[in-house]
Amino acid sequence: MGYGALVWEWGLVGLAIWIWWGLSLMRQSLRITLALAGTRFFWLAATISYLLFSIIFLWLFLGLQVYQNYVTAAFVWFLAGVLLGLPKIAEESSHRER
């Protein structure tokens, strides 16, 4: 339903861009999550990565209405920003503990 609507509205190029964007974000989130292994922020990064995966890929089966809701879109971008900032927060936290 959602992937078909994506093809209907954006064409195959739009679907390819959506999948490329989603996989790029997931690859980066996996790198960050694995880099934070052994820190207290690992489970937070793992949870955010799973939520981003489910919102970007799994919820798309529900339709594009999920992404036309501004709250969900803002949630995705906020979580992505938090995840991308976690390595710096973990680094600063480790310096404070010393």
N, CA, C and O atoms as a CHARMM CRD file, in Angstrom:
* protein
*
  392
    1    1 MET  N      0.82200  -1.18400   0.00000 PROA 1      0.00000
    2    1 MET  CA     0.00000   0.00000   0.00000 PROA 1      0.00000
    3    1 MET  C      0.86800   1.25100   0.00000 PROA 1      0.00000
    4    1 MET  O      0.69200   2.11700  -0.85700 PROA 1      0.00000
    5    2 GLY  N      1.78900   1.36400   0.93100 PROA 2      0.00000
    6    2 GLY  CA     2.63600   2.53700   1.00800 PROA 2      0.00000
    7    2 GLY  C      3.67300   2.59000  -0.09300 PROA 2      0.00000
    8    2 GLY  O      3.91000   3.64300  -0.68400 PROA 2      0.00000
    9    3 TYR  N      4.30200   1.43100  -0.37300 PROA 3      0.00000
   10    3 TYR  CA     5.29800   1.40400  -1.42600 PROA 3      0.00000
   11    3 TYR  C      4.64900   1.62500  -2.79100 PROA 3      0.00000
   12    3 TYR  O      5.23200   2.27400  -3.66000 PROA 3      0.00000
   13    4 GLY  N      3.45300   1.09100  -2.97800 PROA 4      0.00000
   14    4 GLY  CA     2.72100   1.32600  -4.21900 PROA 4      0.00000
   15    4 GLY  C      2.33700   2.78700  -4.37400 PROA 4      0.00000
   16    4 GLY  O      2.41800   3.34000  -5.47000 PROA 4      0.00000
   17    5 ALA  N      1.92100   3.41400  -3.28300 PROA 5      0.00000
   18    5 ALA  CA     1.59000   4.84200  -3.32600 PROA 5      0.00000
   19    5 ALA  C      2.83000   5.67300  -3.60600 PROA 5      0.00000
   20    5 ALA  O      2.75800   6.70000  -4.28100 PROA 5      0.00000
   21    6 LEU  N      3.95600   5.23000  -3.09200 PROA 6      0.00000
   22    6 LEU  CA     5.21000   5.93200  -3.36200 PROA 6      0.00000
   23    6 LEU  C      5.54100   5.86700  -4.84600 PROA 6      0.00000
   24    6 LEU  O      5.94300   6.86800  -5.43900 PROA 6      0.00000
   25    7 VAL  N      5.37600   4.70100  -5.44400 PROA 7      0.00000
   26    7 VAL  CA     5.61800   4.56300  -6.88700 PROA 7      0.00000
   27    7 VAL  C      4.60100   5.37100  -7.66700 PROA 7      0.00000
   28    7 VAL  O      4.94700   5.99300  -8.67100 PROA 7      0.00000
   29    8 TRP  N      3.35500   5.37400  -7.22300 PROA 8      0.00000
   30    8 TRP  CA     2.30500   6.12300  -7.92300 PROA 8      0.00000
   31    8 TRP  C      2.58200   7.62300  -7.90600 PROA 8      0.00000
   32    8 TRP  O      2.40000   8.29900  -8.91800 PROA 8      0.00000
   33    9 GLU  N      3.02200   8.14700  -6.76000 PROA 9      0.00000
   34    9 GLU  CA     3.23300   9.58500  -6.64100 PROA 9      0.00000
   35    9 GLU  C      4.59500  10.04100  -7.16300 PROA 9      0.00000
   36    9 GLU  O      4.69200  11.09700  -7.78800 PROA 9      0.00000
   37   10 TRP  N      5.64600   9.26200  -6.91500 PROA 10     0.00000
   38   10 TRP  CA     7.00100   9.69600  -7.25000 PROA 10     0.00000
   39   10 TRP  C      7.63900   8.90200  -8.38700 PROA 10     0.00000
   40   10 TRP  O      8.66000   9.32100  -8.93300 PROA 10     0.00000
   41   11 GLY  N      7.05900   7.77800  -8.74500 PROA 11     0.00000
   42   11 GLY  CA     7.63400   6.93800  -9.78700 PROA 11     0.00000
   43   11 GLY  C      8.70100   6.01200  -9.21000 PROA 11     0.00000
   44   11 GLY  O      8.97200   6.01600  -8.00900 PROA 11     0.00000
   45   12 LEU  N      9.29300   5.22400 -10.09200 PROA 12     0.00000
   46   12 LEU  CA    10.31800   4.27800  -9.65300 PROA 12     0.00000
   47   12 LEU  C     11.57200   4.99100  -9.16500 PROA 12     0.00000
   48   12 LEU  O     12.27300   4.48900  -8.28600 PROA 12     0.00000
   49   13 VAL  N     11.85600   6.15400  -9.73200 PROA 13     0.00000
   50   13 VAL  CA    13.01400   6.92200  -9.27400 PROA 13     0.00000
   51   13 VAL  C     12.80100   7.37000  -7.83300 PROA 13     0.00000
   52   13 VAL  O     13.73100   7.31200  -7.02900 PROA 13     0.00000
   53   14 GLY  N     11.60400   7.81100  -7.49400 PROA 14     0.00000
   54   14 GLY  CA    11.30100   8.21000  -6.11900 PROA 14     0.00000
   55   14 GLY  C     11.42300   7.05600  -5.14900 PROA 14     0.00000
   56   14 GLY  O     11.93100   7.22400  -4.04000 PROA 14     0.00000
   57   15 LEU  N     10.96000   5.88300  -5.55900 PROA 15     0.00000
   58   15 LEU  CA    11.09100   4.69800  -4.70900 PROA 15     0.00000
   59   15 LEU  C     12.55800   4.35500  -4.50400 PROA 15     0.00000
   60   15 LEU  O     12.97500   4.01900  -3.39600 PROA 15     0.00000
   61   16 ALA  N     13.34100   4.44100  -5.57600 PROA 16     0.00000
   62   16 ALA  CA    14.77600   4.16100  -5.46200 PROA 16     0.00000
   63   16 ALA  C     15.45700   5.16700  -4.53400 PROA 16     0.00000
   64   16 ALA  O     16.30700   4.79200  -3.72600 PROA 16     0.00000
   65   17 ILE  N     15.08800   6.43500  -4.65000 PROA 17     0.00000
   66   17 ILE  CA    15.67400   7.45800  -3.77700 PROA 17     0.00000
   67   17 ILE  C     15.26800   7.21300  -2.33100 PROA 17     0.00000
   68   17 ILE  O     16.09100   7.36100  -1.42800 PROA 17     0.00000
   69   18 TRP  N     14.01100   6.83900  -2.09400 PROA 18     0.00000
   70   18 TRP  CA    13.53700   6.55500  -0.73300 PROA 18     0.00000
   71   18 TRP  C     14.32100   5.40200  -0.11800 PROA 18     0.00000
   72   18 TRP  O     14.76200   5.48700   1.02900 PROA 18     0.00000
   73   19 ILE  N     14.49300   4.33000  -0.87900 PROA 19     0.00000
   74   19 ILE  CA    15.21500   3.16600  -0.36900 PROA 19     0.00000
   75   19 ILE  C     16.68700   3.50400  -0.15700 PROA 19     0.00000
   76   19 ILE  O     17.28000   3.08600   0.83700 PROA 19     0.00000
   77   20 TRP  N     17.28400   4.26100  -1.08900 PROA 20     0.00000
   78   20 TRP  CA    18.68700   4.67400  -0.94100 PROA 20     0.00000
   79   20 TRP  C     18.87300   5.52600   0.31000 PROA 20     0.00000
   80   20 TRP  O     19.81000   5.31700   1.08100 PROA 20     0.00000
   81   21 TRP  N     17.96700   6.49300   0.50500 PROA 21     0.00000
   82   21 TRP  CA    18.03900   7.35800   1.67500 PROA 21     0.00000
   83   21 TRP  C     17.88300   6.55200   2.96400 PROA 21     0.00000
   84   21 TRP  O     18.64100   6.73600   3.91600 PROA 21     0.00000
   85   22 GLY  N     16.90600   5.66800   2.98400 PROA 22     0.00000
   86   22 GLY  CA    16.66500   4.85400   4.17500 PROA 22     0.00000
   87   22 GLY  C     17.83900   3.93900   4.49100 PROA 22     0.00000
   88   22 GLY  O     18.23400   3.81200   5.65000 PROA 22     0.00000
   89   23 LEU  N     18.39500   3.30700   3.47400 PROA 23     0.00000
   90   23 LEU  CA    19.54100   2.42600   3.70100 PROA 23     0.00000
   91   23 LEU  C     20.77600   3.21100   4.13300 PROA 23     0.00000
   92   23 LEU  O     21.55800   2.73600   4.95700 PROA 23     0.00000
   93   24 SER  N     20.95100   4.40200   3.58400 PROA 24     0.00000
   94   24 SER  CA    22.08600   5.24200   4.00700 PROA 24     0.00000
   95   24 SER  C     21.95900   5.62800   5.47700 PROA 24     0.00000
   96   24 SER  O     22.93400   5.57100   6.22700 PROA 24     0.00000
   97   25 LEU  N     20.75800   6.02100   5.88300 PROA 25     0.00000
   98   25 LEU  CA    20.53600   6.37300   7.28200 PROA 25     0.00000
   99   25 LEU  C     20.71500   5.16000   8.19000 PROA 25     0.00000
  100   25 LEU  O     21.27700   5.27900   9.27800 PROA 25     0.00000
  101   26 MET  N     20.24500   4.00600   7.75600 PROA 26     0.00000
  102   26 MET  CA    20.38900   2.80400   8.56700 PROA 26     0.00000
  103   26 MET  C     21.84800   2.37700   8.66800 PROA 26     0.00000
  104   26 MET  O     22.28000   1.92000   9.72700 PROA 26     0.00000
  105   27 ARG  N     22.61700   2.51500   7.58900 PROA 27     0.00000
  106   27 ARG  CA    24.03800   2.17400   7.62900 PROA 27     0.00000
  107   27 ARG  C     24.77800   3.08200   8.61600 PROA 27     0.00000
  108   27 ARG  O     25.60200   2.61500   9.40300 PROA 27     0.00000
  109   28 GLN  N     24.47600   4.37300   8.56500 PROA 28     0.00000
  110   28 GLN  CA    25.12000   5.31200   9.48400 PROA 28     0.00000
  111   28 GLN  C     24.69400   5.04500  10.92700 PROA 28     0.00000
  112   28 GLN  O     25.51700   5.11900  11.84000 PROA 28     0.00000
  113   29 SER  N     23.42500   4.73900  11.13700 PROA 29     0.00000
  114   29 SER  CA    22.96900   4.46100  12.50300 PROA 29     0.00000
  115   29 SER  C     23.58600   3.17700  13.03700 PROA 29     0.00000
  116   29 SER  O     23.86400   3.07700  14.23200 PROA 29     0.00000
  117   30 LEU  N     23.80300   2.19500  12.17000 PROA 30     0.00000
  118   30 LEU  CA    24.46700   0.96000  12.60300 PROA 30     0.00000
  119   30 LEU  C     25.91500   1.23600  12.96900 PROA 30     0.00000
  120   30 LEU  O     26.41800   0.69500  13.95400 PROA 30     0.00000
  121   31 ARG  N     26.59400   2.07400  12.18400 PROA 31     0.00000
  122   31 ARG  CA    27.97700   2.44000  12.51200 PROA 31     0.00000
  123   31 ARG  C     28.05600   3.13100  13.87500 PROA 31     0.00000
  124   31 ARG  O     28.92100   2.82000  14.69300 PROA 31     0.00000
  125   32 ILE  N     27.15700   4.05300  14.09700 PROA 32     0.00000
  126   32 ILE  CA    27.16300   4.77900  15.37100 PROA 32     0.00000
  127   32 ILE  C     26.84900   3.84200  16.52200 PROA 32     0.00000
  128   32 ILE  O     27.48900   3.90900  17.57200 PROA 32     0.00000
  129   33 THR  N     25.86400   2.96500  16.33400 PROA 33     0.00000
  130   33 THR  CA    25.48400   2.02800  17.39000 PROA 33     0.00000
  131   33 THR  C     26.64600   1.10700  17.73500 PROA 33     0.00000
  132   33 THR  O     26.91300   0.86500  18.91200 PROA 33     0.00000
  133   34 LEU  N     27.33500   0.59500  16.73100 PROA 34     0.00000
  134   34 LEU  CA    28.46700  -0.29000  16.99900 PROA 34     0.00000
  135   34 LEU  C     29.64700   0.47100  17.60800 PROA 34     0.00000
  136   34 LEU  O     30.39700  -0.08600  18.40900 PROA 34     0.00000
  137   35 ALA  N     29.81100   1.73400  17.23300 PROA 35     0.00000
  138   35 ALA  CA    30.88000   2.53900  17.82600 PROA 35     0.00000
  139   35 ALA  C     30.61500   2.81800  19.30300 PROA 35     0.00000
  140   35 ALA  O     31.55300   3.01000  20.07800 PROA 35     0.00000
  141   36 LEU  N     29.35300   2.84200  19.69000 PROA 36     0.00000
  142   36 LEU  CA    28.99800   3.11100  21.07600 PROA 36     0.00000
  143   36 LEU  C     28.90900   1.84700  21.93200 PROA 36     0.00000
  144   36 LEU  O     28.52500   1.91200  23.10000 PROA 36     0.00000
  145   37 ALA  N     29.26100   0.70200  21.35500 PROA 37     0.00000
  146   37 ALA  CA    29.23900  -0.54400  22.12600 PROA 37     0.00000
  147   37 ALA  C     30.20500  -0.42000  23.29500 PROA 37     0.00000
  148   37 ALA  O     31.33900   0.03100  23.13100 PROA 37     0.00000
  149   38 GLY  N     29.75800  -0.81300  24.44900 PROA 38     0.00000
  150   38 GLY  CA    30.57300  -0.72700  25.64400 PROA 38     0.00000
  151   38 GLY  C     30.38000   0.55800  26.42700 PROA 38     0.00000
  152   38 GLY  O     30.94300   0.71600  27.51000 PROA 38     0.00000
  153   39 THR  N     29.59400   1.47300  25.89300 PROA 39     0.00000
  154   39 THR  CA    29.29300   2.70100  26.62600 PROA 39     0.00000
  155   39 THR  C     27.86400   2.61500  27.14100 PROA 39     0.00000
  156   39 THR  O     27.10400   1.71800  26.77400 PROA 39     0.00000
  157   40 ARG  N     27.52100   3.55800  27.99100 PROA 40     0.00000
  158   40 ARG  CA    26.16600   3.54500  28.53100 PROA 40     0.00000
  159   40 ARG  C     25.13700   4.04200  27.52800 PROA 40     0.00000
  160   40 ARG  O     23.93600   3.94500  27.77700 PROA 40     0.00000
  161   41 PHE  N     25.59200   4.57400  26.39200 PROA 41     0.00000
  162   41 PHE  CA    24.68400   5.06800  25.36600 PROA 41     0.00000
  163   41 PHE  C     24.36200   4.02900  24.29100 PROA 41     0.00000
  164   41 PHE  O     23.62000   4.32000  23.35200 PROA 41     0.00000
  165   42 PHE  N     24.91300   2.82500  24.42200 PROA 42     0.00000
  166   42 PHE  CA    24.70100   1.80600  23.38800 PROA 42     0.00000
  167   42 PHE  C     23.23200   1.44900  23.22100 PROA 42     0.00000
  168   42 PHE  O     22.72800   1.40700  22.09900 PROA 42     0.00000
  169   43 TRP  N     22.54800   1.19300  24.31800 PROA 43     0.00000
  170   43 TRP  CA    21.15300   0.76500  24.21100 PROA 43     0.00000
  171   43 TRP  C     20.25100   1.89700  23.73700 PROA 43     0.00000
  172   43 TRP  O     19.24800   1.64400  23.06900 PROA 43     0.00000
  173   44 LEU  N     20.58100   3.11200  24.06400 PROA 44     0.00000
  174   44 LEU  CA    19.83300   4.24200  23.53100 PROA 44     0.00000
  175   44 LEU  C     20.00200   4.32400  22.02300 PROA 44     0.00000
  176   44 LEU  O     19.03000   4.53500  21.29700 PROA 44     0.00000
  177   45 ALA  N     21.24000   4.15600  21.54300 PROA 45     0.00000
  178   45 ALA  CA    21.49700   4.18200  20.10400 PROA 45     0.00000
  179   45 ALA  C     20.81200   3.01300  19.40500 PROA 45     0.00000
  180   45 ALA  O     20.27300   3.18000  18.31100 PROA 45     0.00000
  181   46 ALA  N     20.82500   1.83100  20.02300 PROA 46     0.00000
  182   46 ALA  CA    20.17800   0.66400  19.42600 PROA 46     0.00000
  183   46 ALA  C     18.66800   0.87000  19.33700 PROA 46     0.00000
  184   46 ALA  O     18.04800   0.50600  18.33700 PROA 46     0.00000
  185   47 THR  N     18.08200   1.44400  20.36800 PROA 47     0.00000
  186   47 THR  CA    16.64400   1.69600  20.36900 PROA 47     0.00000
  187   47 THR  C     16.26000   2.73800  19.32900 PROA 47     0.00000
  188   47 THR  O     15.27500   2.56900  18.61000 PROA 47     0.00000
  189   48 ILE  N     17.02800   3.80300  19.24800 PROA 48     0.00000
  190   48 ILE  CA    16.73900   4.83700  18.24400 PROA 48     0.00000
  191   48 ILE  C     16.90800   4.27200  16.83700 PROA 48     0.00000
  192   48 ILE  O     16.11500   4.58500  15.94800 PROA 48     0.00000
  193   49 SER  N     17.92800   3.44700  16.62700 PROA 49     0.00000
  194   49 SER  CA    18.13100   2.83700  15.31500 PROA 49     0.00000
  195   49 SER  C     16.95100   1.95300  14.93500 PROA 49     0.00000
  196   49 SER  O     16.49100   1.98000  13.79400 PROA 49     0.00000
  197   50 TYR  N     16.46300   1.17100  15.89000 PROA 50     0.00000
  198   50 TYR  CA    15.31200   0.31900  15.61000 PROA 50     0.00000
  199   50 TYR  C     14.06500   1.15500  15.30600 PROA 50     0.00000
  200   50 TYR  O     13.31200   0.83700  14.38600 PROA 50     0.00000
  201   51 LEU  N     13.85100   2.22000  16.07700 PROA 51     0.00000
  202   51 LEU  CA    12.69000   3.07900  15.82500 PROA 51     0.00000
  203   51 LEU  C     12.77300   3.73600  14.44900 PROA 51     0.00000
  204   51 LEU  O     11.77400   3.80800  13.73400 PROA 51     0.00000
  205   52 LEU  N     13.95400   4.21300  14.07900 PROA 52     0.00000
  206   52 LEU  CA    14.11400   4.81200  12.75100 PROA 52     0.00000
  207   52 LEU  C     13.85400   3.78600  11.65500 PROA 52     0.00000
  208   52 LEU  O     13.20200   4.08700  10.65500 PROA 52     0.00000
  209   53 PHE  N     14.36800   2.57100  11.85000 PROA 53     0.00000
  210   53 PHE  CA    14.12100   1.51500  10.86600 PROA 53     0.00000
  211   53 PHE  C     12.63600   1.22200  10.73200 PROA 53     0.00000
  212   53 PHE  O     12.11400   1.10500   9.62400 PROA 53     0.00000
  213   54 SER  N     11.96700   1.10500  11.85700 PROA 54     0.00000
  214   54 SER  CA    10.54300   0.76400  11.79200 PROA 54     0.00000
  215   54 SER  C      9.72100   1.90100  11.18500 PROA 54     0.00000
  216   54 SER  O      8.77900   1.64300  10.43500 PROA 54     0.00000
  217   55 ILE  N     10.06200   3.14900  11.49400 PROA 55     0.00000
  218   55 ILE  CA     9.30100   4.26300  10.93200 PROA 55     0.00000
  219   55 ILE  C      9.56800   4.40100   9.44000 PROA 55     0.00000
  220   55 ILE  O      8.63600   4.61900   8.66600 PROA 55     0.00000
  221   56 ILE  N     10.82100   4.27800   9.02600 PROA 56     0.00000
  222   56 ILE  CA    11.16800   4.51100   7.62600 PROA 56     0.00000
  223   56 ILE  C     10.76400   3.35400   6.72700 PROA 56     0.00000
  224   56 ILE  O     10.28700   3.58700   5.61700 PROA 56     0.00000
  225   57 PHE  N     10.94000   2.11600   7.17200 PROA 57     0.00000
  226   57 PHE  CA    10.67000   0.97300   6.30300 PROA 57     0.00000
  227   57 PHE  C      9.38200   0.23800   6.64100 PROA 57     0.00000
  228   57 PHE  O      8.57600  -0.02400   5.74800 PROA 57     0.00000
  229   58 LEU  N      9.16800  -0.10100   7.90800 PROA 58     0.00000
  230   58 LEU  CA     8.02800  -0.94400   8.25400 PROA 58     0.00000
  231   58 LEU  C      6.70200  -0.18300   8.23100 PROA 58     0.00000
  232   58 LEU  O      5.69700  -0.70600   7.74800 PROA 58     0.00000
  233   59 TRP  N      6.69300   1.03800   8.74500 PROA 59     0.00000
  234   59 TRP  CA     5.44500   1.79500   8.77300 PROA 59     0.00000
  235   59 TRP  C      4.99700   2.21700   7.38400 PROA 59     0.00000
  236   59 TRP  O      3.84800   2.61800   7.20100 PROA 59     0.00000
  237   60 LEU  N      5.88800   2.13100   6.40400 PROA 60     0.00000
  238   60 LEU  CA     5.51200   2.49500   5.04500 PROA 60     0.00000
  239   60 LEU  C      4.46800   1.52600   4.49000 PROA 60     0.00000
  240   60 LEU  O      3.74600   1.86700   3.55300 PROA 60     0.00000
  241   61 PHE  N      4.38000   0.31800   5.06200 PROA 61     0.00000
  242   61 PHE  CA     3.34500  -0.61900   4.64500 PROA 61     0.00000
  243   61 PHE  C      1.95400  -0.10900   5.02500 PROA 61     0.00000
  244   61 PHE  O      0.95700  -0.52300   4.43200 PROA 61     0.00000
  245   62 LEU  N      1.88400   0.78400   6.00900 PROA 62     0.00000
  246   62 LEU  CA     0.59300   1.35400   6.40700 PROA 62     0.00000
  247   62 LEU  C      0.12000   2.42500   5.43400 PROA 62     0.00000
  248   62 LEU  O     -1.06700   2.75000   5.39800 PROA 62     0.00000
  249   63 GLY  N      1.02000   2.96400   4.66000 PROA 63     0.00000
  250   63 GLY  CA     0.66300   3.99200   3.69500 PROA 63     0.00000
  251   63 GLY  C      1.48200   5.24800   3.90700 PROA 63     0.00000
  252   63 GLY  O      2.22300   5.36600   4.88200 PROA 63     0.00000
  253   64 LEU  N      1.34100   6.17400   2.99100 PROA 64     0.00000
  254   64 LEU  CA     2.08500   7.43600   3.07700 PROA 64     0.00000
  255   64 LEU  C      1.48100   8.39500   4.09400 PROA 64     0.00000
  256   64 LEU  O      2.09500   9.41500   4.40800 PROA 64     0.00000
  257   65 GLN  N      0.29200   8.09500   4.61800 PROA 65     0.00000
  258   65 GLN  CA    -0.33800   8.96600   5.60000 PROA 65     0.00000
  259   65 GLN  C      0.54100   9.11000   6.84300 PROA 65     0.00000
  260   65 GLN  O      0.50300  10.13800   7.51900 PROA 65     0.00000
  261   66 VAL  N      1.32800   8.07900   7.13900 PROA 66     0.00000
  262   66 VAL  CA     2.20600   8.12700   8.30600 PROA 66     0.00000
  263   66 VAL  C      3.20100   9.27500   8.15800 PROA 66     0.00000
  264   66 VAL  O      3.52300   9.94600   9.13800 PROA 66     0.00000
  265   67 TYR  N      3.68700   9.50300   6.94900 PROA 67     0.00000
  266   67 TYR  CA     4.71000  10.52600   6.72500 PROA 67     0.00000
  267   67 TYR  C      4.10200  11.89100   6.44300 PROA 67     0.00000
  268   67 TYR  O      4.79500  12.90700   6.50300 PROA 67     0.00000
  269   68 GLN  N      2.82400  11.91900   6.13800 PROA 68     0.00000
  270   68 GLN  CA     2.16100  13.19700   5.91900 PROA 68     0.00000
  271   68 GLN  C      1.71200  13.81000   7.24400 PROA 68     0.00000
  272   68 GLN  O      1.21400  14.93600   7.28100 PROA 68     0.00000
  273   69 ASN  N      1.89000  13.06900   8.31600 PROA 69     0.00000
  274   69 ASN  CA     1.64000  13.57500   9.66200 PROA 69     0.00000
  275   69 ASN  C      2.91700  14.27300  10.11100 PROA 69     0.00000
  276   69 ASN  O      3.97600  13.64800  10.17100 PROA 69     0.00000
  277   70 TYR  N      2.82800  15.55500  10.42400 PROA 70     0.00000
  278   70 TYR  CA     4.01600  16.32900  10.75000 PROA 70     0.00000
  279   70 TYR  C      4.68600  15.86700  12.03500 PROA 70     0.00000
  280   70 TYR  O      5.89800  16.01800  12.19300 PROA 70     0.00000
  281   71 VAL  N      3.91600  15.31200  12.94500 PROA 71     0.00000
  282   71 VAL  CA     4.49300  14.84800  14.20700 PROA 71     0.00000
  283   71 VAL  C      5.44300  13.68100  13.95300 PROA 71     0.00000
  284   71 VAL  O      6.54000  13.64500  14.51100 PROA 71     0.00000
  285   72 THR  N      5.03700  12.73800  13.12500 PROA 72     0.00000
  286   72 THR  CA     5.89300  11.59900  12.81000 PROA 72     0.00000
  287   72 THR  C      7.14500  12.04200  12.07500 PROA 72     0.00000
  288   72 THR  O      8.23800  11.56300  12.37600 PROA 72     0.00000
  289   73 ALA  N      7.00500  12.94300  11.12200 PROA 73     0.00000
  290   73 ALA  CA     8.15900  13.43500  10.37600 PROA 73     0.00000
  291   73 ALA  C      9.12800  14.17300  11.29600 PROA 73     0.00000
  292   73 ALA  O     10.34200  13.99100  11.19800 PROA 73     0.00000
  293   74 ALA  N      8.60100  14.99500  12.17900 PROA 74     0.00000
  294   74 ALA  CA     9.46200  15.70500  13.12100 PROA 74     0.00000
  295   74 ALA  C     10.14800  14.72600  14.07000 PROA 74     0.00000
  296   74 ALA  O     11.30200  14.93100  14.44400 PROA 74     0.00000
  297   75 PHE  N      9.44400  13.66500  14.46000 PROA 75     0.00000
  298   75 PHE  CA    10.00100  12.64700  15.33300 PROA 75     0.00000
  299   75 PHE  C     11.16600  11.93800  14.66000 PROA 75     0.00000
  300   75 PHE  O     12.18800  11.68300  15.29600 PROA 75     0.00000
  301   76 VAL  N     11.02100  11.61600  13.37300 PROA 76     0.00000
  302   76 VAL  CA    12.09800  10.95000  12.62800 PROA 76     0.00000
  303   76 VAL  C     13.33700  11.83200  12.58800 PROA 76     0.00000
  304   76 VAL  O     14.43800  11.36200  12.87200 PROA 76     0.00000
  305   77 TRP  N     13.17500  13.08900  12.24400 PROA 77     0.00000
  306   77 TRP  CA    14.32700  13.97600  12.12900 PROA 77     0.00000
  307   77 TRP  C     14.94300  14.27500  13.48400 PROA 77     0.00000
  308   77 TRP  O     16.16400  14.38500  13.59200 PROA 77     0.00000
  309   78 PHE  N     14.12900  14.40800  14.51700 PROA 78     0.00000
  310   78 PHE  CA    14.66200  14.63100  15.86200 PROA 78     0.00000
  311   78 PHE  C     15.47900  13.42600  16.31400 PROA 78     0.00000
  312   78 PHE  O     16.58500  13.58800  16.83000 PROA 78     0.00000
  313   79 LEU  N     14.94800  12.22300  16.12700 PROA 79     0.00000
  314   79 LEU  CA    15.67300  11.01900  16.53400 PROA 79     0.00000
  315   79 LEU  C     16.95900  10.84500  15.74000 PROA 79     0.00000
  316   79 LEU  O     17.97900  10.43200  16.29100 PROA 79     0.00000
  317   80 ALA  N     16.91400  11.15900  14.44800 PROA 80     0.00000
  318   80 ALA  CA    18.13300  11.05900  13.63700 PROA 80     0.00000
  319   80 ALA  C     19.18600  12.03500  14.14700 PROA 80     0.00000
  320   80 ALA  O     20.36800  11.69500  14.20000 PROA 80     0.00000
  321   81 GLY  N     18.77700  13.22900  14.51600 PROA 81     0.00000
  322   81 GLY  CA    19.71500  14.20100  15.05600 PROA 81     0.00000
  323   81 GLY  C     20.30400  13.77400  16.38300 PROA 81     0.00000
  324   81 GLY  O     21.50000  13.94300  16.62200 PROA 81     0.00000
  325   82 VAL  N     19.47100  13.22100  17.24700 PROA 82     0.00000
  326   82 VAL  CA    19.96500  12.72500  18.53900 PROA 82     0.00000
  327   82 VAL  C     20.95800  11.59600  18.30900 PROA 82     0.00000
  328   82 VAL  O     22.00900  11.55300  18.94800 PROA 82     0.00000
  329   83 LEU  N     20.63500  10.69100  17.41200 PROA 83     0.00000
  330   83 LEU  CA    21.52500   9.56000  17.14400 PROA 83     0.00000
  331   83 LEU  C     22.85600  10.02900  16.57500 PROA 83     0.00000
  332   83 LEU  O     23.90800   9.52500  16.97000 PROA 83     0.00000
  333   84 LEU  N     22.82500  10.97600  15.66100 PROA 84     0.00000
  334   84 LEU  CA    24.06900  11.47500  15.07900 PROA 84     0.00000
  335   84 LEU  C     24.89700  12.25700  16.09000 PROA 84     0.00000
  336   84 LEU  O     26.11300  12.36100  15.92900 PROA 84     0.00000
  337   85 GLY  N     24.28100  12.80400  17.11700 PROA 85     0.00000
  338   85 GLY  CA    25.00700  13.54200  18.14100 PROA 85     0.00000
  339   85 GLY  C     25.48200  12.69900  19.31500 PROA 85     0.00000
  340   85 GLY  O     26.25800  13.17500  20.14300 PROA 85     0.00000
  341   86 LEU  N     25.02600  11.45300  19.39800 PROA 86     0.00000
  342   86 LEU  CA    25.39300  10.60900  20.53800 PROA 86     0.00000
  343   86 LEU  C     26.89700  10.34900  20.67200 PROA 86     0.00000
  344   86 LEU  O     27.38800  10.33900  21.80100 PROA 86     0.00000
  345   87 PRO  N     27.65700  10.14000  19.59600 PROA 87     0.00000
  346   87 PRO  CA    29.09800   9.91600  19.80100 PROA 87     0.00000
  347   87 PRO  C     29.79200  11.10600  20.47800 PROA 87     0.00000
  348   87 PRO  O     30.66600  10.90500  21.32100 PROA 87     0.00000
  349   88 LYS  N     29.42200  12.31600  20.12800 PROA 88     0.00000
  350   88 LYS  CA    30.02700  13.49500  20.76200 PROA 88     0.00000
  351   88 LYS  C     29.61200  13.58200  22.22500 PROA 88     0.00000
  352   88 LYS  O     30.42700  13.92200  23.08300 PROA 88     0.00000
  353   89 ILE  N     28.35700  13.27900  22.51300 PROA 89     0.00000
  354   89 ILE  CA    27.88700  13.29100  23.89800 PROA 89     0.00000
  355   89 ILE  C     28.61700  12.22900  24.71500 PROA 89     0.00000
  356   89 ILE  O     29.00400  12.47900  25.85600 PROA 89     0.00000
  357   90 ALA  N     28.80700  11.04200  24.13300 PROA 90     0.00000
  358   90 ALA  CA    29.51800   9.96900  24.83500 PROA 90     0.00000
  359   90 ALA  C     30.97400  10.35100  25.07200 PROA 90     0.00000
  360   90 ALA  O     31.53100  10.04500  26.12600 PROA 90     0.00000
  361   91 GLU  N     31.59100  11.01300  24.10600 PROA 91     0.00000
  362   91 GLU  CA    32.98400  11.44900  24.25700 PROA 91     0.00000
  363   91 GLU  C     33.11500  12.48100  25.36500 PROA 91     0.00000
  364   91 GLU  O     34.02500  12.39700  26.19000 PROA 91     0.00000
  365   92 GLU  N     32.21800  13.44600  25.38600 PROA 92     0.00000
  366   92 GLU  CA    32.25100  14.46400  26.43800 PROA 92     0.00000
  367   92 GLU  C     31.95200  13.86000  27.80300 PROA 92     0.00000
  368   92 GLU  O     32.52000  14.27400  28.81400 PROA 92     0.00000
  369   93 SER  N     31.07400  12.89900  27.82400 PROA 93     0.00000
  370   93 SER  CA    30.73000  12.24400  29.09700 PROA 93     0.00000
  371   93 SER  C     31.92000  11.46700  29.63800 PROA 93     0.00000
  372   93 SER  O     32.15800  11.45600  30.84600 PROA 93     0.00000
  373   94 SER  N     32.66800  10.81700  28.75600 PROA 94     0.00000
  374   94 SER  CA    33.82900  10.04700  29.21500 PROA 94     0.00000
  375   94 SER  C     34.93900  10.97200  29.72000 PROA 94     0.00000
  376   94 SER  O     35.67400  10.60600  30.63700 PROA 94     0.00000
  377   95 HSD  N     35.06900  12.16600  29.13100 PROA 95     0.00000
  378   95 HSD  CA    36.07000  13.12000  29.59600 PROA 95     0.00000
  379   95 HSD  C     35.69600  13.68700  30.97100 PROA 95     0.00000
  380   95 HSD  O     36.57900  13.95400  31.78700 PROA 95     0.00000
  381   96 ARG  N     34.42000  13.87000  31.23200 PROA 96     0.00000
  382   96 ARG  CA    33.98100  14.37700  32.52800 PROA 96     0.00000
  383   96 ARG  C     34.19500  13.36800  33.64700 PROA 96     0.00000
  384   96 ARG  O     34.46300  13.75200  34.78500 PROA 96     0.00000
  385   97 GLU  N     34.07900  12.07800  33.33100 PROA 97     0.00000
  386   97 GLU  CA    34.20700  11.04400  34.34000 PROA 97     0.00000
  387   97 GLU  C     35.64300  10.85900  34.77800 PROA 97     0.00000
  388   97 GLU  O     35.88500  10.31400  35.85500 PROA 97     0.00000
  389   98 ARG  N     36.60800  11.29800  33.97700 PROA 98     0.00000
  390   98 ARG  CA    38.02200  11.09400  34.31300 PROA 98     0.00000
  391   98 ARG  C     38.50200  12.03600  35.32800 PROA 98     0.00000
  392   98 ARG  O     39.67100  11.98700  35.71200 PROA 98     0.00000
